[in-house]
Amino acid sequence: MLDTVIFYPEHELVLKRLVHNPIIERVPLEYNQEMNEWELPENYIFPENANIIIWPSSLPESFYGITDEINERLKTGICYVEENLRSNFNSQNLLNRINDADCIITCWTSIPDEVLKMISPKAILTWTHEYEHRLNINLANSRGIFTACVDDYGTDAVAELTFNMIIQLYERNFKTDQKLLTDDDLVIGCLNQLFLHYRKIETNEKNTRKGKFTHQFHKIGRASRFYSNLMENNLDNKIPNRLLKEKKIGVINKNIEVDYLVNVLRKGFNSLVKQISIIDNRSAEFYGFLAENDVIIFNSEDIPQLDKLLINELCFNKLLIDVSKLNHYNKGLKRKTLGIIGLGRIGKRIAMIAESFEINIQYSNKQDEKIKYVNTDIDNLLASSDFISLNITPHKNEILLDNNRINKIQKNAILINTSDANVVDQQALTSKMLRNEIFVGLDVYQGLPTTKTLCLDNNINGKVKDKLPNHVITYRAGWFTFESIRTKTYKLLGLMTISLNK
């Protein structure tokens, strides 16, 4: 494994079944930030009998921080036998890591042709959703090597992030000091509390604005210790981010109109919602209702004092949402229009969630007669949508949103990009963001999210900090949930099973 793949304990059990007499070795290379080099414990001896070897990172830039002495100890020292690799330090080291592997797992590490021609594994598999730019698939297949990637970046995770960002942008730009007045207020306020509790993107955004790119640290192997050995008792602490999907939510609907909210939770987010209306007696039904739900939504103004105390006592470790403390928003959700650019797997899931909000849906994509939504050209979509979600396949499109098209977006509209930053004229978009003419949620950038990539200045290491406060600035929060990682690694194990049994 050329990069740190996140294995839960349940995954590791399956992994060990795929190998005869499994011996896992997590190579304890650790990056010293001050010294700008990788370090290895002095007494470390690379085990000759290890047959599952997990490297923290095999990206080319990581090799330059490994000394010759460490390479020798890791059995990856420079070999001058292969003439075409003599001048390529990175390829030599990479070849030494994988030359006798039956199965190679990569995520971010590319395998160049000169290395690919010299190895004969049964399979090269990628723990990510697309891999054509990391591997010459035709060359690999012509040599009888099975290639595949995990085809799910996290459909639910990305779709939920889109609405998480929309709700957060409402919080920052459309919330008033008034108490809630409408069904929209109830939905926006409750979803905001649910997202804060489960998705926790505010932590990602806080780190992103400080220049702490946790996804990038994972990518270059600096988080390998954090994710390398996940035991049951610390898994929740390491990956606390959860989907809203299938969470148990109880709604005490006494004197609250909750039909719209319940429809959004059930049909949009597939939450398990139960309702109870009579709570002025401590019946077995009421006790059971409080015990079986993870979240309780209620209005404390309509509940007797004794029952409020009971709720607090029995639900001290649950999320309590008191609707009497929610606010009014001067912009609603119902009957607004969502425009989706790229109605693929993730785009369709976003559309399904939007339907539960009673939002009108249009899309710009190849016409599909089976799809009931309105198909339109990009220019019209931009000019007529209240929400715009960019969900295209990365690395396969030219600039779609240039300055001219960005100027077509209506004032106060919301634009969410969770797919590919390279198709957007960031300079033009940032100009709109600085003037708060549109409100934007970004999870992808043309590089790391710095002040330069956001076209705020020319400092490639500039921290965003409190700039663009009306907008949501996260980094790769789309893939990072407990459930999506769990599914992603199981799919990888499935591909490994297929390839090793061929």
N, C-alpha and C positions, 0 to 999 in steps of 0.2 A: 504494500500500500504506500503510494508515493506521497500522499498527503494525509493529514489526520481526519479520518472518517469517524463520525460520532456513533459509537456502538453503545446501546443500552445493555444492561445485563442479559435481558432476554435475547438480544441480537447475538451476543457473544456465545450463548449456548448453541445457537444454530450454526454460527461460524465454526465452532469447534467440531461439529458433526460432519463438516465438509472435508476435514483433513484427518488423515490417519495419524494417531498419536500426536494431537495438536500441541504445539508449544508456541505460545504467543510472545513475541519480543517487541516491546514498545521502546524504540531506540531513544535513550534519554538525552538527546541533544537539546540544549536549552540556549536561547539567544541572550547574550549579554548586551544590553542596550548601550551601556557606557563604553564598552570595549569594541562594539560593532562587530562582534564575532560570535560564533557558536561554541559552546563549551560542553565537555563530556566529563562525567565524574572520573577522577584520577584512577580509581580502582576498577573501572568498567572494562569487562572483557566481552567482546561480541560473541554470543553463543553459536557454536557451529551447528547445533541441532535444531535451532529455531526454524519452523516452517510456516509461520505467519508473522511477517515482519512489517511493523508499522513505523514509517518514517514521519517525523513532524512536518517536513516540507521537502520537496525535491524541485522547487522552482529554481531556475538558473541563478537568480541573484543570491539564493541561500548558499550555494556552493562556494562563493567567494569569501564567505565568513567562516569557512572550515579550514583549519590548518592542515598541512601535509601530515603532521604527526597524528592528528585525529583521523584523517582519511585512512591511514595505514591501520590504525586500531579498529576501524570499522570495516576493514577489508574492501574499501572503495578507493584505494590509492590509484594514482595514475598508471595506466598500462600503455606502453608504447608499441604494442604488438600490432594493433590495427592501424594501418597507414592513414586511412581517411579520417581518423579521429585524433591524430597526434597533436593537431593544433587546436582542438576543440575540448577545452577543459571540462565544460559542463556536460557534454555528451559522453565523455569518458566516465565521469562519475555516475551519471544516470545509468549507463550500460552496466556498470559494476553492481548497481543496486538491483537490477532486474534481469540479468542475463540468464539466470537459471530458473526463473519463475514459471510456473504452470498457468498462473492467473495474475494479471496486473490490474490493480485498482488505482485510478487517478481521479482527481477532481479538478485541480487547477494546473497541474503540471502537463505541459505538452511533451509529446514524444516525437522528436524529429525523425525524418526519413532515414538518416544515416544510422540511427540506433534501431529503428524499426526493421531495417534490412538484416540486422545481426541477431535478432532474437526470435524464438519460436514458441511463444506461450500458446496455450489453448485459447485464451481470451484476454482481451483488454477491455475493461469495463470502467465506466465513468460515473462517479457519484454526483452527477449534476444533470440538468435537463437537456443540454445540447453540447455537442463535442466535436463538431466538424472542424472547428478552427484549432483544435488541440491535437488532432490525429488525422493522418492520411488514411481514411477509411478504405478507399479502393485498394491502396497498397497492402494494407493489413489483410483485407479479405482475400486478395489474390494470393497471399501467402498462407491461406488456410486458417487465419486467426479470426475468431469470433469477436465481433465488436458490438457494443450496445451501451446505452446510457439510461439513467433513470429518467423516465419521461414525465415526471411530475415535480415541478418546481415547488408545488404546494398550492394546489388549486384553491382550496378553501382558505388557506393562510393569506394568499395574495388578495383574494376577493374580499375577505374580511378587512384586510389592511386598507383597501380602497375606501370602505365605508367608515372605518376608524378615522382615517384622515379627513373625510368629509365632515364627520361629527366634530372632530377637533377644530377644524376651520370654522365651523359654526360657533363653537365655544369662544374662539378668539375674536371673531368679527361680527357676530350677529346676536350675541347674548345681551339682554337688557337687565335692569335692576328690578323689573316687575316679576311677580310670582307667575307660575305657569298658568296659561289661559286656554291652550288648545291641545288637541291630540298630538300635533307635531311636537309641542313642547315636552309632553310626557315621553314620547319616543326618543327625542334627541337627548333629554336629560338622563333617562334610564340607560340608553346605549352608551353615553359618555361614561357613566359610572361602571358599567360592565366592561367596557374596553380598558379603562384605567386598571381595573382589578385583574383582568385576565390577560390582555395583550401586552400591556406595560411598554408601549412604544415611547412613552415619555422618557424612560431610562435610555433607550436607544438614541432618541433625539438629543438628550442632555449630553451624552457622550460624543455624539457626532458633532455637536456645536463646539465641544471642547477639543476636538481633534483626536478623540480616542475612538478609532475605527475598529471596533471589536471584530467585525467580520474580516477586516483586512489582517488583523493579528492572527485570526484563525487560519486564514489563507496562507500566510507566510510561516506558519508553524510556531508562532510565539504563544499560542494558547493551548499547545498540545498537552501540557500538564493538567490544565483545567478540564479538558474533555477526554483525556486518554483512558481513564479508568473510572467509570461512573458506577458507583455502588447504589443500591436501592435507597440507602438512607441519605444520600446527598444529591440524588437526581433532581428532585424538586427544587433544590437550591441552585443547581447549575443551570437548569432550563425551566424557569418558572412560568414562561410565556405559554398561554393556553388559548385555544380557539373558544369562541362562544358556542360553537356547534355542540349540540347534545348536552349542554349544561342543564341542570335541574333548577328551574326557576319557579318560585311560588309567588302568586299575585293575590293579595288580599283586596278584593274588588268592592269592598263596602263603600258605597257612595263615590266610586271612581269609575269613569267610563274607560274601559281597558281593551275594547275589541281591536282597535287599531294597533296598539302595542302588542297584544297577544298574537295577532296575525303576522306582524313583522318578526317576532321572536320565533314563532313556530315555522312559518313558511319560508322566511328569509334566512334564518340562521339555524334552522332545524333544532332549536332548543326544546327541551322537554318541559313544557309550561303546564302548571296546575293552578287552578283558581279555587278560592274559598271566599265566601261572602259573609257568613255569620261567625263572628269571633268574640261575641260578648259572653261566652261561657267557655270554661276550660274543659272541653270535651276531648275524648280520645282522638276524634277526628282532627281537632285543632293541634293537639300535641304531635300527632303523627305528621301533619302538614308541615310544621316547623322543623321536625327532625329530618324529613326525607329530602328537603330542598337545599341546594347550595346557596341560593339567593332568595331573599324575601323582599318583595316590593309592596309597600304599604303607605298609607297616609296616616301619620300619627295624630292628626287633628280629629280624625273620625274614630279613634280607638280609645276605649276606656283606659285609665291610668294603670290599672292592674294588668291589663293585657299588654300594654306597652312594656311594663316591667318583665312580663313573662317572655315576650319576644326577645328582649335584650339578654335575659338570662339564658334562654335555650339556644340563642343564635350568636353567642359571643365570638365564634370562629367562622361565621358566615358573612356574606356581603349583605348588608341591609341598605335598601334604597328607600328613603323617606321622600315621597313625592311632594310633600308640603314644603320641602326645602329646594325644590327645583325652580328654574327661572323660565321666563318667556323669551322667545327669540323673534326678532323682527323679520325673519325669513323662514318659511316653512319648507316641507319636503313634498307633501302631496301635490300631485299634478304638475310637478316640475318635470323637466326633460333631461334625460341622461343620454349623452352621445358616446358610443363605444367605438374607438378606432382599433379594429382587430378583434373580430368576434370569434376567437378560437376557444380553446378549453376554458381558460380563465375568464375571458370576456363573457362567455355564456353563463358562467357561474355568477358573475357580477350582475348580469341582466336578471337572473332568477331572483337574486336578493332584491334588486331594485323593484321588481314586480310587487313584492310584498309591501313596499312603501307606497304603492299606487303611483309610481313614477312612470312617465312615458319614456319609451326606449326607442332610440334610433341608432343605427350603426353604419359604419363605412367599411365595407369588406366585399369580397366576392359575393355576388348575389346567390342566395341559397333559398330555393322555393319552399323548403321545409321550415324556414325560420319565419316566425310571425311578426317580427319587429320590422320597423321601417328602414329600408336601405336607402342611403343618400350619399352624395359626394362629400368629401371632407370639408370643402368650403362652406356648404350649407349647414353641415353638422356643427362646425365651430360657431357659426353665427346664430344658431337657433337652440343651442344646448345650455342648460343651467349648470350641468355637471359634465365634464369630459374626462373619460378614462382612456389612457393610452395603454394598449395591451397587445403590442405587436411582437413578433419573433425577433429576438436580438440578433445583431450582426448581419441582417439580411435586407435592410432598407436604407435608402438614401434619406436625406432630410425631408421629413414630411411637414413639419411645422416651421416654416421659415418666417421671416419678419412679416411678410405680407399676410400670411395666414394667421399668425398670432394676433395681428391687429384686427382680425375679423371676430375674435372672441368677444362676446358681449360683456359689458361692465358688470362686475360683481360675480361673474361666473367662477366656478371652481374647476381647476385642472389637476388631475392626479396622474403621475407617471410612475409606474412600478415595473416598467419593462426595459426600455432602452433610451438612454439620454442622448445618444448620437443622432437621433432623428429630429432633435429640437434645436433651434437657434437659441442657445442659452442667453446670449447677450440681449436679444429681443425680449425673451421671457423675463429676464431679471429686471429689465427696464419697467415692465408692467408690474412686477412684484414690488419694486421699490415705491411705485406710485399707488400700490394697493388697488389697481384697476381690476385685477383678477386675483384670486386667492389660490395658492398652489400647494400641493403636497408632493414632495419628491423623495423617492427611495433609491434612485439611480442617477449616476453622474458620469461625465466624460473624464473618468479618473476618480480620485478620492474627492469627497465633498469639502473642498477648501474654498477660500475666498476667490482664488483664481479660477477654479472650474465653475464657480457660480458667477464669474465675470463681475466681481465686486472690486477687485484690484489685481495686481500682477504677482502677488505673493503666493507661490505654489504651496507653501506650508501655512498659509493664513487660516486662522481659526474663525469660524463663522460667529461664534459666541452669541451675542444678542442682536445681531443683524437679522433683518427680515423676520421680525417677531410675529407678524401676522400670518406667517406661512409655516408649514410643517416640513422639517428637514431631517429625515431619517436616513440610515444607510443599510440597505439589504435587510430590512426588518420583515420583508415579505416571506422569506423562507423559514424564519426562525420561530417556530412554535414546537412544543413538545410533540404534538400529534403529527405535524408534517415531517419532522426529522424521523420519527418512529416509522412512518410509512415509507419514507425515502430509503432508509437503510434496509427495511424488509424487502423492498423491490430490488435493491442491490443484491441481497442474499439470494433472491429468486433467480436473478440473472447468473449468479455464480453457480448455483445448482444446475441450471440448464447447461452452461458452458462446460463445467467439469465432468458432466455425465455424457457429453457428446463423444 
